[in-house]
Amino acid sequence: MTGAIKIAALAVAGLALAACATDSASSTAEPVAVELPAPLAAIVLGEEVRASGAAAMQQIVLTRLFDRFAEEQGIVATCAEIDAFVDKL
């Protein structure tokens, strides 16, 4: 099974267990909210990128690539330099 299918199967199993654990005298069971992780969008530099939309995925991927490039080139920016740059925008 793929990771997404395993997660979905676990979520369904969790819902079934939650339903079984409710009081049998109760006529209605409360729904259980299950939040699934965002789908795997890419693997960048050996790390999984999970994003629910194209813009989020683009931001994550570019940030990781730019961070790696800066590290390899020895580029370091102080907080003051970053603040000054943002102020100019």
N, C-alpha and C positions, 0 to 999 in steps of 0.2 A: 504494500500500500504506500501511496505517496504521503508526504507529511500532511498535506491539506485534508486528505481523506481520513487519516488517522485522527486528526483534530476534530473533524466533523463527527466521526464515529464516537469519540470520547464524549463530545458534547451531547449527543443523542443518548448515550448510556447514562450520562449524568442526569439528564432530564428524566429518564426512566427510573433511576434510583430515587430521585427526589419525589417522584410521584408515588412510589412504593412506600416511602418513609412517612407520608402524610397519614394523619389519623384516619383509620378506616371508618369511623363514625361520621366523618365529614363528607358531605355530598359533593363538594366542589374543591378542587385543588387549585392553589394559587400558581399562576405561571411563573416559571423560573427564567430569568433573563440570562442568556449566555452570550458573552462577548467573544467573538472569534478574532484572532489576529488578522491583520491585513494580509492579503495574499503576497506570496513571494514574487517580487517584480524582477529582481536581478541578483547576481552575485558580483560584487565589486571588490577587487583586491582581496578576494577570499572571504568576504563577509556578505551575509545575506542582506538584501535591501527589501524591506516590506513597506509597501505604500499602497494607499487606496485610490490614488489618482495620479495622473501623468505629471502634474505640476509638483506634487510632493515627491514623486520618484526622481524627477529631474533635480530638485534641490538637494536631495540626499546624495545622489550620485555625484553631482558636481562638487559638493562640499567635500566629500571623501577624496575625490581626485585632486582638487586644489590643495587640500591639506597635505596629501602625500607629496605633491609637487613642491610645495613650500618647504616641507621637511627635507626633501632630497637636495634642494637648492640652498638650504641654510637660510631661508627667508623667515625672519621673525619680526612681528609687529607688536609694539607695546599697546596697552589699553589706551594710553593718551594718543598714540598715533591713529588708532582705529577711530576714537572719538572725534579727532580733528578731521579725519577723512569724511566721516558720516555728517559732521556739521557742514561741510562744504557741499554736500549733495543737496 
